[in-house]
Amino acid sequence: MTEDTGDQPCGTRRQLLAGLAVSSASIAGCTTLPSFGQGVRFGSVDQPETGSPHYRDWIPTQDRGDQFDRVRTSLEYLEPDNRGADLLGTPYGGQGVKPGMDDIGVALSAFEWAVESRGSVVAKGSVNTDTVKAALEETGYQQYDNYEGYRIYERDDLQRVIAHGDNYVLFSGYIDEPLQFVGPRIDAESGRQTRLHEAESQFEWMTDSVGAPPWTRIRPGTFTVDGSTAVLEARSVGFGGSMIYTTRSFLFEDGAGVSEQSIRDRISEYPEALEADRAEVTVDGDIATVVAKMPPDTFRDMDSIGLYDQPIITWGLAWEPGDSTALLTHEAGDSVDADLFTVYLQDVSAGANDGTDGPREPEPADAQFSDSYGRIGPGNSLSVDVSSQERWQILVRGEPASRNYVWTELVYFPPSLLDQ
């Protein structure tokens, strides 16, 4: 079920921080109208079992401040080897996880599971130290420190950090110092820092209900029924036999009193329920759950965006105050078609063209990778002319040919320009 009020089930969001490579995704045209007279086939759905929400042990209380905001309560969890590729033809999901990772010499499939939250990624898997060192050798990463059994690697050009332990690898950005975001996650997993679900009962209830399906996304709610808007909502995808199982969960405020019939009436507007072979609705206290069962072809036709498997790339950016150009380099990772990426230059000192608050919309840079390359891979660079703007930001966006799915691969704002 795709809400027409900002629900983007395949998208992710990460804070735009100074000098921090970040990822986000946006979607257009996902919602389709139901066929006239079509109805939902309600009934019992025997969905596959899911494990406990172990990933939440890595999510600490708010890194800055105590506000229960959209960024801190959004996450994507996935199991790389259980993404339905045998049924769907390509792996499902990863739109938050993959752009948040840098190349460390292994594929995503080397990990048992991964979770992206608040712009940081935690991936479970044992990666040999020599493999990591060899992968980072050709990049701007250098070892910065050791912390609680983890080797911490940072860069001089981008505020990016990698923490490599015996059984986990963490990827993140930072504002002030390299351990700012990875440190609290390491501490949370070890019990040295309070976890978000221990401090926020609503997040605990939601993750208890959702568990750990092969792919799940939790985010603040937009789903409204009987005048009540969900506080949190989740979308999960599981695989069993020859069928796809999608689950929607909605957590409402205490005492909202949402009924099973109200949920049935509401979901009858959405293709995910309408196209399912069968859909089951349950209400348990303040949590409503909708499970739908459908063949792979039906699911693929509805959610092709989630089947776009993004690359993992380590980016570098060379620029010093006074330079007229910035050099953007694909340092390591997947090779991709050059026309997949568009490089934008944004004048952050100029107001928006429509007179509203905020900077002017970014425009494509004069030079693009596709001007010089058919495909870009490790070692390929692009010189971006920044001489015409005093305060600027470079963005790299992934834009597949279909144009119905866009993600931000990298955002760079020079820290030296922050106070100007």
N, C-alpha and C positions, 0 to 999 in steps of 0.2 A: 504494500500500500504506500503510495507516494503522496504525501501531503502537498497541497498546492500553496502552502504558507511557509515556505522556506525549508521544507524537509528535503534533504539531499542525502539519501542513504549511501551513496558511493563517495561522498566527499569527506574531506578532513579540513581541520583548521589548525594553524600554529601561529603563535604570536610573531609579529614583525618586530624584531629587535635590532638595534644598531649593530651592523656588521655581522649579523647572524644569518646563516643559510637556513631557510625555512621552507616548509612545504604546505600547500593548501590546494583544495580542489573545488571546482564548481561545475554545476551541471545545468544544462538547459534542455527543455523538451522531454523530460522523463515521463510526465503524466499523460496518460491517454484516457479517453472517455469510454465508459462502459457501453457495450452494445445494447440497443433498445430491447427492453424486456428481459435482459439477462439477470440471473439471480445467483446468489452464493449457495453452494451445496454444503450445508452445515452437517457435521457429523463428528464422530470420534476419530482422532488422528493419533496413531501410535508412532510418535517421533523417536529418533535415535536418542540414546542416553547421552548426557553431557557430564563432564567432570565438574569439580568445584572451582570457584573463581580464584585460583591461585595467583593470577596475574596482579590482583589488587594489593598483594603484599609489597609490591614495588612502587605503589603510588602513595607518596607521603602527603601529609596535610599541606595546605597551600605554601608554596615556596616564598611568596611575598604577600603579606596581608591575610585576612581571614574571610574574605568574601567568597561565598559559594557561587562562583561565576561559571560562565559557559566553557571557558577554556579548561578549567581544572576538572570539570566533570565530563569531559569528552574523551573517549578512547576508542582505539581499534585493536582488537585481539585477533590473531590468526595462527593457525597451525600450518606451516608451509607445505608439508607433505600430505595435507588432507584438505585440499582446496577444490575438489571436484573436477580435476582436469580430465579424468577418464570419462566422466559423464558430459562435460561441457566443452571439451576440446581445448581449453586453456584454463589455467588456474584462476580462481575467483578471489577478489579482494586484494588488499595490500596497499590501497591508495593513501593510507596514512603512514604505514610502516616503511615502505620501500623508499620514498623520497627522504625520509628521516635518517636513512642509513648511508654510510660511506663504505667504499670497498675495502675489505680487509682480507681479500684473497680467497674467500669462499662464497658460494652461492647462498641465496636465501634458504634453499632446501637443506643446508647444513645445520639449521636450527630446528629444535623441537617445537618451539613456539616463540612468538614475538608480540609485544604490545607497545603501541604508541599512545602516549598521553602527555598533554601539555608541552608538545614540541620535543619530547625525548623518547627514545626507543630503547627498550630492554629486550634482548634476544637470548634465549636459553640454548646453549650448545657449547661444546668443548672445542675450541679452536687453538691449534698449536701456536705457541709463542713465535716460533720462527716464521710461520706462515703470515702472521700479522705484521711482524717486523719487515718481511720482504715486501708485502703489499704497500706498506706505508713509506718504504724507502724512496720511492719515486714521487712522493707527494710532499706537501708542505708540513706534514705532521712530524713532530718530534716528541720524545718522551719528556713529560713535564714533571711528574712526581709518581709516587706510589701511595695508595690509600687503601687501607684495610684489605690487603691482598690483591688489589687491582693496580695494573699499570695504567697511568693516565697519560694520554697523548693529546697535545694541543697544537694549534697552528699560530703563525704570526700574522697571517693575512686575514683570515676569517675567524670569527669567534665560534669555533667548532671544537668539540672535545670527544675523545673516545676513551672509554674505560674498559680494559680487557682483564677479565678474571679467569679462574680455572673453568668455570661452567657457564659464565654469562658474559655478554658484551653489551655495553651501553653506548649510545650515540646521543649527543645533545649539542645545544648551543649554550651561550651564557652571556651575561651582561657585564658583570664585574670581575669575576675570576673563574678559572676553569672548573672548579669543583662545585660551582653554585647550584647546578641542577642535578648532576650525577651523584654528588655526595649524599644528599638527602634520600635518594632512591636506594643507594647501597645501605644506608643506615636504616631505612624503613624495612628492607628485606631482612636485616639482621636483628630487628627489634629494638634498635637504638633510637628510632624516631617514630612518633605516632603516625599510623597510616590513616589515609583519608576515610576508609570505611570504619575505622575505630572511633573517629571523631564525628562523623556524619552518619546518622542512622539511616537516612534516606538512601544514601549511596550503598550502605551495607545491605539494606533490604533489596535494592534493585539488583546488585551483583549476586546476592544469594539466589534470587529468582532466575536470573539469566544463566548462571553457571559459566561454563567455558566451552561453548560450541566451537566447531572448526573455524568459523568466522563470526565475529560479533562486533557491533558498534554501539556504544552507549553515548548519549548526548542529552542536553537539556531538552525538555519537552516542548512540542508545538501542537500536539494532537489535542483537540478540544471536543468534548462531548457533554451535553446537558449543561453548558456554561462553565465547565471545569476544564482547565488546561493541565495536562500532565506535567509534573515537576521534572521527571526524567523519562526517557523512552529508549528502547533498544531495538535493534534489528539484528537477527541472527540467521545464518544459513548453515544447514547441516545436510549430510548425504547419507542415504541408506538404500542399499540395493540399487535399483534403477531409478530412484526418485529423489527429488530435491525437496527439502523441508525448510520453509521460511517461518520465522517466529518474530512477532512483534510483541513487545512488552511495554506497558505504560504504568508508571507510578504516579498516583494522584495524592493530593494533600489529604491528611487524616480527616475523615468525616465527609469526604466528597460524595460518597454514596452512589458511585457510578454502578449502574446495573448491567447485567449480562446482555439484556435485550437492547439497551442503549448502545453498547459496543457493537452488537450485531448490526443494528441499523446503520451505524456510522461507517463501519468497514464495508458495507455493501456498496459504497460509492467508489471503491478502489479496485483497480485491475488485479492486484496480487491476490485478493480474495476471490474476485469474480472468475478469474481464469484457473483457479485451483481445482483439482479433482475433488478435494474436500477441505473444509476449514472448521476448526474447533475453537470456540471461545470459552474462556474460564475467567472468573473474577474471584480473587482470593484476597479479602480485605481491601487494601488500597491499590493492589496490583491487578491489572487486567492483561490477559495474554491471549494472543491470536496465533494459532499454528495452522499453516497451510501446506498442503502436499500437492506436488505437481510433477509432470515429466520434465526432463531436462530441456527439450525444445521449447516448451512453454515458458520456462524460467529464462532461458537464453534470449528469447524474443522480447521479454519485458525488461531485462537488466543487462543489456550488452555492455553498458558503461563499466560495470563492476568487473567485467572480463578483460578490460584493457590492462595488461601486465606491465607496469612501469619499470624503467631501468633503475639500477643502482649505480650512481656516478659520484666520484669524488671530484669536487670543483676546487680550483684555485683562482685567486684574483690578486694581481700585482698592481699596486698603485701607491704613490707617495705624494704628500702635499706638494702642489706645484706642477705635478705631471699633467700633461694635456690629454693623455690617453691612459686607460686602464686595460690590462691584459687579462682576459678571461681564459682559463685553460681547463680542458678536460684532462685531469691528471691520472685517473684510474677508473676501472669498472667497465660497464657494458658499452659496447659500440652501438650507435643508433643512427638512423637516417638524419642527416643534417637539417632537413626541413621540418623535423619534428619539433625543434626548439626555435622560439623567437626570443631575441634579446631586446629588452626594453630599457630606455633611459627615461627616468622621471625627474622633473624639476620640482624638488620639494620646497623650494622657496617661493614658487608662484602659486597663487590661489587657483581653485578650480575654475574651469571655463564658465560654469553656470552660476558663479557668484556665491556658491555655498562654501562653508568652512571646509578646510582640508586642502591638500596639495592637488596640483593639476594631474590629470590622468597620464599615465606613462605612454610614450610613443615608441614605436620600433626604432632601434638604433640605426644609424646610417649604414653600418656594416653588419652582416649576418653570417653565421657559419656556413649557410647554404651558398653564399657567394663564392666560397673557396673549396668547399668539400661536398662530396656526395654523401659520405658518412663521416661522423666524428667519433674519435676514440682517443685512448690515452696519448697525450702529447700534442693534440690539436688545440690551437689557440685562436682567439679572436681579439683584435685590438679595437676598443670602443673609445671614440672621441668624446671626452667629457669637458672640453675646453670652453664650451658655450654656456656652462651653467656653474654657478658658485656652489650651490648645495644640490646634490644629485643622489640618485639611487639607481642601481642597476638591478633589473629583474630578469630571470630566465624562466620562461614558461614553456611547459610541454603542451603542444597543441596538435593532437592527432588530426589527420586530414578531415575527419567527420565534423570537427569543430563543436561537437556536442559535449565534449569533456575537456577541461583545461585544468592543469595544476601548476602551482608555482614551485619550480625546481630549486631556485636560489633567489634570495634577496640580499643585497649588500648596500649598506649605507655607511660611508667612511666614518669611523668613530671620531676622527680628527675634526669633522665638520659638525659634530653634535652641538657645540656651544656657539656656533656662528649665527 
